[in-house]
Amino acid sequence: MRSSLSNLSNMFRVPDLRNKVLFTLLIVGIYLLGANVPCPGISYKAVHEASTSGTHGGVFSLLNLFSGGALARFAVFGLGIMPYITASIIIQLLMVVIPKFEKWRDEGPTGQKKLTQVTRYATIVLALLQSTTLVYAFHSGSPILLGTTSSLDYIPKFSIPLVLLIVLTMTAGTVVVMWLAELITQRGVGQGMSLLIFVNVVATMPAGGIAIERQAGWLALALVIGVSVVLLGFIVYVELAQRRIPVTFAKRVVGRRMYGGQSTYIPMKVNTGGVVPIIFANSVLYFPFLLSNLLPSKGWGLSVQTWINSNLAQPNNLTYIALYGLLIIAFAYFYAQLTFNPEQQADIIRKQGGYIPGIRPGPPTERHLQRILNRINLPGSLWLAAVALLPAVMLSLFHIENYPFAGTTLLIAVVVALETMKQVDSQLMMRNYEGFLS
C-alpha cells in the first residue's frame, strides 16, 4: 500500500507527466458534463421515469453502455464514441477492397492523416443517421431499439424543426467527443477513444449492480460480484501473457567496430486484439436495428423487424449468443492481422540482419510468424468470447435482462486500465522512478 502511494506521488513529481494527467482529467470532466446535459425539447419527466423504472433493455442497453448512461438521459453526448468506432470499422474493412485506402495506410503519417480525415467525415454521416433514428424511436417508443413496451414519449412537442435541432445537437456532440478523444491521445495519458469508453463502462457499473439486486435479489448480486472478482484475476493474467519469439542478429563489422551479435525477442500477446474485437462486434450488432427502422412497418418489413426483435434484441437468446461469439472470434483474427503483419515483420528482421533460430530469413520466417499468430489467436479469441458471453449466460439463468454486459464492461475496464498504467510506467521509468507495474 505504501509503495503504491509512493508511486502515485512520483507521478505528480514529474512536471510533464503531471500536466498530462491533469489535462486528461480535465477532458474527462468536460466529457462527463456533456453526458449529463440533456438535448433541447426533451421531457425531463420521461427521462426520470425511464431511469427509475429501468424498463430499457435489448439493444438500447448496448448503446447506453458505451455512452455511460448518457443515451438514457438523451444528453448532448448521448451517442458517445460509437459513431466514431463504427466509422473506424468501416474504413478498416474498406482498406481490403479500396486500393487508395490501402495506399494511404502504407504511406505512413501522411496517409494516416488522410484516413483519419475520411473517418471523421464518415463519423458525422453516421451520427446524423443514428441521431435521426433515435429521435423517432424515442418519440414512438420503438420496442426494437428500446427493448420496452412502455409508451413514454421523450419528445412530447414533436415537430420537424425540433427534430432537426435535436439531430444537429447530438451530431455536434459526437464531433466534440471525437475531438476530446483525439486531444487525450495527443496531449494526455492513454488512448483517447479507449479512455472515454473506460469512463463510460465504469460509470454504468453501480447502476448495473442495483439492477441485478432489484431483479434477482442480494444472493444473485453476491454471486455476480464473486464471479467478477475471479474473472478479474484471469483477465489480468491473460492480458499480461505473451509468447516471446527469439530473434538473433548476426555480427557485422563496420569500420573498426563490431555491431550486432545480440539476441532479443518479439513479444506476441495471447490477446493480440485487446478489447477492440468486442467493441467491433457490438458495433456490428447495432447495424440490423438501425436498418430495421428504415423498413416498412407492414408486410415483409414487419416480419424482419419482428425476427430481429425476438432473436437479436435479447442477450440471453441463443441466436444472439452464437452470433456475438462468432463476431468476436472473427474480429479477433481480423484485428490481429492489422496490428501484427507477418510479412512486414519478416522483412524488418531480414533488413536488420536478424533471423529466428532454426528458421531461414524471408518467406520461411513469414510463414513461421503467421503460424504462431494463428495458433495464439485461437485461444485468445475463444477467451474473449468466453469473457463476453459467460456473464451474460449466468445472468440469463437469473432472468436478468437489463444488465447483460458484465463481462464486456469488466474486460474493457481492465484492458484500458492496464494500457494506461503501462504508458504512465514508461514515463516514470524514463526518469528513473519506479512504476506501478514494475
N, C-alpha and C positions, 0 to 999 in steps of 0.2 A: 504494500500500500504506500509506504513511504517512498519507494523507488518510483512508483507511478506518478506521485505528486511531484517528485523531483524532476522527472522527465517532462511533466506538464509545465513546470516553471521554466525549464530550459527552452521550451518552445517560444515563450514570450521574452526570453533574453536576447534572441536574435532579431534585430530590428526588421530585416527584410521578411522573415517568416512571420513575425508578429503582425506586420502590416497586411500580409496575405490572408492570415487567419481572420483578422478583424474585418477586412474587406469582404471576405466570404460570408461572415456572419451578418454584415450589413445587407448584402444582396439577399440572403435567405430571409431576413426580416422584412425587406421590401416585398419579396415574393409572398410571404405569409399574409402581409397586409392586403395585397391584391386578391388573395384567395379567400378573403373574408368580406370583401366589398361587393355587394350584390349589384347586378345589372339594373339599369333603369326600367321601370314599369313592371317589376316583379312583385307578386303578392307575398309580403313577409309572413302573413298568416299561413299560407300554404306551405312555405318553406319550413316554418316552425312545426306544423302538424306532421309533415313528412319526416322531419328529423327526429321527432319524439316517438312517432309510431314505428319507425324503422320498417316501413312497408316495402321499400325498394329492394329488388333482388335482380336475378338474371344478369344480363349483360351490363345493366346500369351499375351493379356492384363492381364490375371490372373497370369501367370508366371512372367511377368515383374513387376507386383505389389509387389510380395513378394521378388523380387530381387532389388527393389528400382531403377529400370531402368537399372540395370547392364546387364540384358539379352539383351536388345535392343542394348547395346554397345558391346555385345559379349565379356564381360570382364572376367578376370580370376575368379572373384567371381560371374560369371553370373548365376549359378544355385542357389546361395544363400543358404538358410537353408532348402529349400523344400525337398531335398532328405532325410535329417535327420528327418524331420517331417513325411514324408511318411513311413520311416523305423520304426519310433516310433509307428505309427498307426498299421503297420503290426504286430509288436511284441506284442502290447497290444491285438490285436484281436486273435493272436495265443495262448495267455495265456488261452483262454477258451477251446482250443482243444488240446493243448500240455501239459500234466501233469508236465513235467520237468520245463517248464517256470513258471507254477503256483507255483511249489515248490520253485523255486528261489525267486519268489515275496514274499513268506511267510517267507523266511529266514532272512529278514531284510537287513542291509547294505551289507553283504557278497553276498547274492543273487542278490541284486540290481546292484552290480558291474559286475556280470556275465551277467545280462540282458543288461546293458549299453554297454558291450563289443560286444555282439551279435548285438545290434542296430548299433554300429559303422561299423561292417563288412557289415551289410545289407545296410547301407548308401553308402558305397563305391561301392557295386554292382549296386545300383540304380543310382548313379552318373555316372557310366560307361554307363549304358543303356540310360539314359536321354541325356547325352552329345553327344553320338553317334547319337541318333535320331535327336537332334537339329542341329548337324553339317550337316547332309544330308538334313534336312528341310531348313536350311538357304542357302544351295547351290542350291537346286532345286526350292526354293520358294513355299514350300508346303502350299496350301491355308487352309488346315485343321488346321495346327498348327499356322500359321502366320496370318490367317484371312485377307489375301490380295491377289489380283491377280497380284501384281507387280512382275516384272521379275528381281528384284535386286538379285545379286549374291554376297554374303558376302565373298565367298572363290573362287576368280577367278582362282587361281593356284591350283585347286583341284587335290590332289593326295593321295594315301594311306599313305605315310609317314607323310604328313601334317595333315591328318585326325587323325592319331594316336597321333601326337604331341598336337593337339588341345584338343582331348579327354583326354589325360593324364594331360594337363594343367588345364582343367576345373574340373576334378576329384580331382586333388591335391588341387585346390582352395576350393572345397567343404570340404575336410578334414581340411584345415586350418580354414575355417569358423566354422566348428563343434568344433574345438579346442578353437577358440576365444570365442565361446558361453559358453563353459564349464569353461574357465578362468574367465569370468564375473560372472558366478554363484558361483564359489569357492572363488574368491578374490575381486570381485567388489560389486556393488549395483544392486539388481534386479535379475531376472531370465534371463540368457544369451540369450536363444533362443527367448524368447518373446521380449527382448530389441532390438535385431537385427531386428526382424520383425517390431517393432515400428519405428526404424530408417528408414527402407525401405519404409513403407507406408507413413510416414510423408514426405519423400523425393519426393514422387510422387504427393503430393497434389498441389503444384504450377503448375506443368505441366498439371495436370488434370483440373485446373481452366482455363488455356489457351486453352485446347482442347475444353472445353464447350463453351467458348466465340467464338472460331473460327467456331464451328459447328452450334450454335443456337443464338449467339448474347449476348449482355450485359444483356438483360432482363432475359434470362434463367439463366445466371450466378448469377444474383442477387437473383433470386428465389431459386436456389440451395443452395446458401450461407444462405439465410433466413431459409430454411427448416433444413439445417445442424445445425444452431445455436439452433433452437428449439429442434432438435433431441439430440443435445449435452446435454442439460439440462435434458431430460428424461433419457438418458443413465447414467449420473452421479447418478440420483435419484434411478434408478433400481439397479445399481451396488452396492450402499450402503445399499439397503433394505435387510432385513433379518427377518426370522422367529425364534424367541427365544423359545426353548423348555425348560421349567423349570425342574431342577433336584435337588432333596433334598438328602443330605447324612445323614444317621442315626447317632445318637450319640453312641460312644463306649468308654469304659474305658480301658486304657492301663496303668497298674501300678496304680499310684495315679493321673494320668492326664486323662482328658476327651478330646476326639477328635471328629470331625465331627459336625453334627448339623447345617451345613451351607446349604444355598440354592444358586444355581448358574443356569446357562442355557447353552444349546448347540446352538450356532448360526448356522442357515442354510440359506445361501444366496438364494435369489429368482433366480438369475442366477448362479446356482452352478458350471456350467462348464466354466464360463467366456467366453473368446473368442476362446477357444480350439475347440468347435464343428464347428465353421465357418471355422477355418483353416483345420480341418479334412475333412469337406465337400468339400472344394476347392481342397484338395489333391486327394480325390477320383474321382472328376470330371475330373482330369487330366489323369487318367488311360486310358479311352477309346481313347483319342487322341494319347497317347504313343503306345498303342497296335495296333491302326489302321494303323500305319506306317509299321507294320510287315506283313500286309495283302497283297494279290496280288493286283496289280494295274488294273486288269481286272476282269470281271465277278462278282461273289458274293462279292469279296473283294472291288471292286469299289463301289458296291451298299451300303455296310456297311459304307464305308468312306463318301459317299455322304449323307447318312442319318445322320451320326454324324455331318458332316459339316453344314447341314441345321437345325438340331434340338438342338445340344449341343454346337455349336460354337457361337451362337448368344444369348447374355444375355437377350434380350427382347423377346425371343421365349417362348411360354407358356410351352413347354416341359422342357426347361432349368429351368424356374422359379419354376415349380412344383417339379422337381427332386431335385433342390438345396434346396428348403424349406423342403422337406421330409428328406433329408440327415442331415440337421441341427438339426431337431427335434429328429431324431434317435440318432445322436451322442450326443445330449444334455442329453438324458436319459442314454446312454451308459457311458458317462464320469462321470455323477453324481454317478452312481453305483460304479465306480472306486475310486472316491475321498471320498465318504461317504458310508461306508458299514454298513447297519443297524445291521446285525448280530454281527459284531465286536464292534460297539458302545454299543449295549445292553450288550455284555459280559464285556466290560470295566466298564460300570456303575455298573453291578452286583458285580464284583470283588472289586470295591472300596466302596461297601456298600451303594450305592445310588439307587434311584428309581425316576421315574416320577410320580408326584402326581396323584392318581387315576388309575395308571397302574401297574400291577404286574411285578416284575422282570422276566427276561428270555424271552421266546418266545413271550408273550404278548407285552413286550417292543419293541422287534424286529419288530413285525407286526405294532405296532403303529408308529415307526420311518419310516418304509417302506411306510406306507400310507401317512404320512406327506411329505416324499420325492417325492412320485408320484404326490401329489396334488400341490406341489411347482414347480415341473419340468414342468407341463403342461403350466402355464402362462409364465414361464421362457423360455422354448423352443420356444413357439409361439412369444415371444418378440424378441428373437434372430433372428428368421426367418423374422419377420417384419422389423427389423432394416437392415438386409442384403438385403431384396428384395424391400422395399418401395422406396429407392432412385433409384434403377435400373428401377423400373416401371415408376417412374416420369421422369427419363432421357430418357426412351424409347418414352415417349409422345412427346419429342422434337427431336426424331430421333437421339439421341446422342449414339454412339456405342463405341467410343474409350476410354471412361472413365466410365465404368458401375459399379465400385466397391466403390462408395462413402460411402455407409453405412458400408461396411466392414472396410474400412480404418478408418472411424471415431470411430467405436466401438473398433478396435484394439488399436488405439491411446489412447482412454480414459481409457480402462481397464488396459493396461500396465502402463500408467502414474500413475493411482491410486494405483496399486500394488507396484510400485517402491516408491511412496511417503509414503506408509504405512511402508515399510521397513526403509526408512530414519527416519520417525517419531518414530519408535520403538527404533532406535539407539539414537535419541536425547532425548527421554523421559527417557531412562535408565540413562542418565547423567544429569537429572533434567533441560533439556531445553524444551522449548515449540516447538511442532511440527507444520507442515504445516496444518494438518487436525484436530488439536485439537481446 
